[in-house]
Amino acid sequence: MMRAPKSKFSRRLAALLAAVTAFVVLLPTSFAMDKPDLSKFPESNVILAYGDDPTTSLNGLEKNADEKAYPASITKVLTALVALEQGNMEDLVTISAHAVKLSSANAKIGVKEGEVYRLLDLMYGMLLPSGCDAAKAVAEQVGGSESGFAELMNEKAQELGMTHSHFTNASGLHDDDMYTTARDLAILGAAAAQNDTLCEMLTTKEYTITERTKGRTISVRNIDRLVNEPKPGDYEKVSALYPWCIGGKTGSTNAAGRTYMAMARYSGVTLVCVLLGDKVSTSGTKNSKYDKIIANRFLEAKNLFEYGYSYLFPLVNVRTLKAEGLPVEFSHPVQKGQETVPLPTVVEDIDAVVSMYLPARLALQSGSGEIRVQVEQPEASVPVHAKDPAGQVSYYYEDRLLFTLPLVFQYGLEPDPTATPAPMLTVETRPLPSPGATAAPVQEIPSSPEDAETDGPTNLLWFVLPPLVLIGGLFLFFLLRRKKR
């Protein structure tokens, strides 16, 4: 019967509907946003690029992407990639005098000459608060010297295709001979997005570094506002958390201005955002006014990502997709007695809103047949009713799951009515008389075995004898009474 499968799939489909609802609610944005106007951005060099092809901007969102610029501390992402590939994260590093030789204006975590730290700990110190002292120590450990490490950085940059970049140090401190472009940094971001260890580091909110000889600890905090809230203070600071961010790196020098590179991943699609050259002055600004200038790059990156994903994953009605060629009707075998009957099933809510990956929709509209359909059906047998759950259908594009929708039966099917059997009659059969013989008179069929053993005259005597005995007894009674008198 249908009942058990229906109960099981009802629960499953209810969960599916909740997931579809949450999927739509948690989209980076609702319907497609207006394209950002990069001319209004304070940065001189901007790009929003595909992770799969970082040399290509999304829908033309780029500004001076191939113009020479300074990376500042975004450089530390390349430092981390090289260190992860060529260093041992468990190595112990002794802090040198060169590592701590920094000006008071440079970002640092406060390690001291002669202290010993794990290379892994210094990586967190370099990436989360952008410690230049930690970056120098990492470079010396892996490359033998910071200049030796810079050679490894340039080799990696060329390997990645960053053909318009040159690096002279591991920290990003300004050097006229260290330069890059927004497009080259998009290539770097795409490579970083493929390194799970690096992304884990870049999305860590807080970390404690422990010195290995005396046990001194240093707590570091992620200053990337797409990943972490700003450190609480005496005034309200701008929040820019973005749930799809998988890592980013800030930078700031007088020559470079404020810089930022970030990566995001949504529904399997990676985007990279690069913002270079924001030189809006903070002179004379304090508290929240100052913070709004500092936070602007984070809000811009978040805005670019939201636009990118709303452009790539626009919300669309399933009925519209049906008109464009999306199959929404299928056949479901139902067991009816000894035969199998195919019943039509349809998408339960034809007016449901889903997020359709833009390349997949273009393929659907062109009829290229790249949309793959996978139907999951429970076993079913009669009775089946219209709107009963009938499994689910999933749509794929190039092995990417687009969305899943529940199916229902279009109409019902009942079992054949069971006929009531006719009562069984017992008929007595007798042999036919032989030719010339007289047939015996028809007699009633005895009503009981006792009657069958008594012939007709005996039956009559039993009806007459009791009244005669009663009359005789009464006559004798009155005769004897009279004689006594």
N, C-alpha and C positions, 0 to 999 in steps of 0.2 A: 504494500500500500504506500501511498504518497506521504503519509503523516510524518514518519520519522525523518526522511530526508528533508521534508519541508521545515520541520522544527530546527534542524541543524543548520540549514542554509538561511533560515530567517535570521538567526543570531549572527551568522557570518555576514549576511548582506547588510544588516543593521550596522555592524561595525564598519563595513565598507562605505556605507553612506556617510557615517560620521567622519571617516577618513577623507572622503571626497570633500565634505564640507570644510573640514579643517584645512585641507589642501588649498581650497579657494581662499579661505580666510587668511591663511598665512602667506599668500603670495606676496612678493616684494612690494607690489602696489596693485591697485585695481585695474581699471581700463587704462589703455596706453596714455602715458603722460606726454606733455608737450616736450619737444626736443630742447634740451638746454642750450642757451645762447652763450657760447664760449667767449664771445667778444666782451661779455660782461664779467668774466672771471678775472680776478686780479693777477692770476698766474700768466706768465709769458709763454709757457710751453705746456700743452695738455694733450692727453690722448686717453680714450677708452677703447681698449682692444680686446679681441677674442683671445682666449687662452690657447686654443688650438692653432691659431694663426696670429701671433701677437704683432706682426708687421702690418696687419689690416685693422683699421679702426672700425668700430661699430657704427654703421649708418653715417659714416663721415664725421664722427665726433673726434676731431683732432684740431690742434692749433699750434703751428710752428713745431710740429712733432720731430722734424729732422734738423732743427736749429741747435747749434752747439750750446750746451748749458752745463751748470755745475750740479752734481748730485747731492753734495753734503752727505749726511749720515745714511742715506739710502745705500751708500757704498757698503755698509755693514752686512747687507743681504748677500752680496757677492762674497764677502769675507766668510760668512757662515757657510755658504755652499761649498767653497773650496775646503774649509776646515772639516766639514762633515765628510767630504770625499777622501781627504788625504790625512786626516788626523785621527788619533785614538781618543775618544771622549773620556776615557778613564785615566789618561796620562796626568801626572802631577806636574804643575807648572810653577816654577819659582819666578816671582815678580822681579823684573829688572829695573834699573834706574831709568832706562829709556821709556819703559811702559808708564811710569808715573810722572814723566816730565811733560807737564801740561800747564796751560794758563788757567787762571781762576775762572775764565769764561767758558772753558771747555767742559762738556758733560763728562762726568766720571762717577764711578761707584765707590771710590775711596780705598782701593787696595794699596798696600804699602810695600815698599821695596823689601825683598827677602821673604815675604809671606809665600805660602804654598797653597795652591788651589787646584782642584780638578779642572781639566780643560772644559768639561761639560758645564761646570758652574760659571766659568768665565764667559761661555757662550750666552748664557742667560743674562749675565751682567752687561754684555755687549748689546744684546737685542732689545731687552725690555725697557731699561731706562736710557739706552744709547750711550753706555759707558765707553769713552775713548780709551781709558786706561786698560779696560778689559780687552778691547779690540787689539791694542798693541801687543798685549801679552799672548793672545791667541795667535797673532801673526808670527811672533818670534818663536813660539813653540812649534808651529807647523812648517814655517818656511825658513827657520834658522835665524832670520832677521826680517825686519819689516820690509826692507827693499827686496829681499829674496822672495818674500810672500807676495809682493806686488807683481813679480814676474808670473807667479802662479795665477794670480787674478787675471792678468792680461791674456794668458793662455786660455783660461776658462771663458773669458769674454769672447774671444775669437771663435772658440769652439761653439758657443751658443749662437753666434751670428751677430754679436754686438760690434759691428764693423766701424762704428763712428765713436768709439769710446776708448779712453786710456786712463789707467789707474796708477797712482804712485804711492798710495798708502792704504792701510786697512780700515781706517776710522772714518774717512770722509772729511778730515780737516782740509781747509782750502789749500789748493795748490793750482797755480795757473795752468800747469801741465796735466792736470787731472780733470777730465771733462767727459761728457756723454750727451745723449739726446733723449727726449721723452720716448721715442720709439724703441731705442736700445734698452731703456729701463723697462719697457713693457715686455721685451723679450726676457729680461732677467726675472721679472715677476712671474711670467709663465713657467719658467724653469723652477722657480721657488715653489710654485703651486703644486708641482709634481713631486716635491720632496716632503713626504709625510712628517718626517722628524722635524724638519725646519718649520713646517706649518704648526706643529704641536708647540714648538717653542714660541713662535710668534703670537699664538693665541693664549698663552699662559698669562694669567692676570697678575699673579704674585709668585715670588720664588725666594727661597732663603739660601744664601751662599755661605759655606762653612770653610774657614781657614783650617788647614790640615795639621798645623803644628801646635797652635795654641787654642784652637777651637773658636776663634772670633767669628761671629756671624754678621752677615750683611743682608738686609732685606731689600729686595728690589721690586719695583712695581711697573707694570706695562703702561706706557704713556700713549698708546694708540687708542683713541677714543671710539673707534669702530668696534674694538674688542673689550675695552674696559672703561668704566666710569672715571672721570677725572678725580684726582685726589681731593677729598673734602677740604674746604677752607672757610674763611670768614665771609665769603660771598658766594652767590650761586654761580656755578660754572655750567657751560654748555654741554649737554649730553648728545652723543651722536652714535649710540650703539646700533650696529647693523648685524642681524643674526646670521647672515650668509657670508660674512667676512671670514676668510681663512688665514689672514695674516696681513701685516703691513709694516711700513717703517717710515718714521718721520726723519726730517733733517732740517738744519738751519745754520747758515753762516751769513756773514755780511754780503759776501759776493754771490752766494746762491739764492739768498732769500729763504723763505720757508718752502720746504719741499715735502712731498708725500707720495709714496707708492703703496698700493694695496691690491689684494686679490680677493675675489669673492667667487663662491661656487653655489649655484642653484640648479637643482634638477639635472646635475651632471654637466652643466655648462659653466666654464670658468671665464671670468672677465678680469682684466687688469686695468687699473686706473693709475695714471701718473700725472702729478701736478708739480710743476717746477716754477720757481721765480716769483713767488708772492713777496713783494717788498713793501707792502702797506706798512707805514710807520706806526710803531707803538709808542712813540715818544710822547710823554705827558699823559698817557692813558693809565688808569689804575683799575684794579678790581675787575668788575664784570665787563667794563668797556674794553679793557686789555684782553680779557679772556675771549671775548667774541672775535677779536682779530686773530688770536692764536687758533681758535677752534674752527675758523672758516674753512680751512682745507678739508677737515673731516666732514663737515656738512656738505661740501661740494662733492667729495668722493661718494658719500652716501647717495646724494641726488643723482649722480651719474650712474651708479649701480642700479638704483631703482628704475631709472629710465631705461637702461639697457635691458633689464629683465622684463619690464613691461612691454618693450618693443619685441623682444624675442619670444615671450610667452604671453601673448594677448589673450584675454578672456573671451570666450566665444560660446554661443548657444549651440547645443548638439543638433538642434533642428537645422541650423544654418550649415553645420558640417555635413548633415545628411544631404542637403541640397547640393553640396559641393562634391558628393560622391562617397561619403563615409558610410560603410554598411552598418545598419542598425537593426536588421531583421535576420533571424537565423532559424534553424530547424532543430527540434529536440525530440529524440526517440522516446516514446512512452509505451510501456508494456501493458497490453490489453489482452488478458487471457494468454493464448498461445502465440499471438501475433504482436508485432511492434508497429506502432502507428506514429509517424512523424507529426509533431505539432509545431506550429509557428511560435517563436518567441521574439520579443522586441525589447529594446532598451526601456527600462522602467519609466524614466522621466526624460522624454524627448526634449523638454525645455530646460534641462539641467545646464548649468554654466561650468565649463571646464577651461583649463589652461592648455592651449595648443601651441606647441613649439613651431615657430614661424616657418623654418625650412620644411617641416612636415606638412604644414598647411599648403605651402606653395606646391609641394609634390602632389598633394591630394588634388588641388585645383588643376594641375597640369595633366592629371591622369597617368602619372608615371608608374603607378602601382607600387610605390615604395612603402606604403602603409601596410603593416602586417597585423592580422587579427588572430587572437587566440581566445577560443571560447572554452570555458569550464562549465560542465553540466553535471548535476547530480543525477543518480539513477532515479527514474520516476515510473510509477505505474498508476493505473486508474484507481480512484477517481482523481482527476486534475481539474482545477477550477481556474477561470480567467483571473489573471493578476497574481496567481501563485508564483513564488520565487522559482526561477529556472536557471540559476547559476549566475555567471558573470562573463563579461567580455573585456579583454584588454587589447589596447591598440599600441603598436610599436612602430618606431621609425629608426632604421639603421641600428637595431638592437637597443634603442632607447625607449623605455616605457613612457608613453605619453600620458595615459590615464586609464582607469578601469571603471566600468559602469555595471550596475546590476541588471539582470534580465528577468522578465516575467513572461508567463504563458499568455498568448493573445486571446485564446478562448479555452474552454474546458472540455473534458472528455470523461463520460461516465461508463461504468461497466455495463454489459448486456444484462437486461432483467432476467432473473432466474425463474423458469416456468415451474408451476406447482404440479407435481405428478398426480395422475388420476388414481382413485382408490382401487385396490386390487380386489376383484370379485372371485369367490370360489364357486364353481359350477360342477354339479354332480353329473357324471356321465354314466349311462346304462347301455348294455349291449342291445343292438337292434334284434327284434324277433326273427326267428328263422322263417323262410317262406312258407305260407300256409298256416302258420300258428297264429293264435289270437293274442293280441297284445294284452298284457296285464293291465287292470284298471289303474288309472292314475291315483296315487295316494299322496297325501301331504308328507313332506319331509319331516321326520320326527324332530321335535324341538329339544329333546334331551336324550342321553343314552338310556335312561330308565324307560322312557316312553317307547324307545325302539325295541325293547325286550317284551312288551305286552301287546297282545293282539286286540282287535276291535271289541268282541263280546265281553271280554273280561273288563274292559274299560267301562262298559255300560252297567255291569253288575255293581261295580263300585259306586256308581251314582245312585242306584235304586235301593240297595241294601240298608244304608244308614237310616233313611226315613222309616222303613218298615220296622226296624228294630226299635226305634223311638216310639212309634205308635203302639206296638205290642207291649212295650214296657209300661206306657201310660194306662192301657186297658187293664193290665194285670194289677196295677196299683189301685185303681178305683174298685175293682172286683173284690179284692181282699179287704178293703176298708169297709165295704158294705156288709160282709159276712160278720165282721166283728160287732156291728151294731145289732 
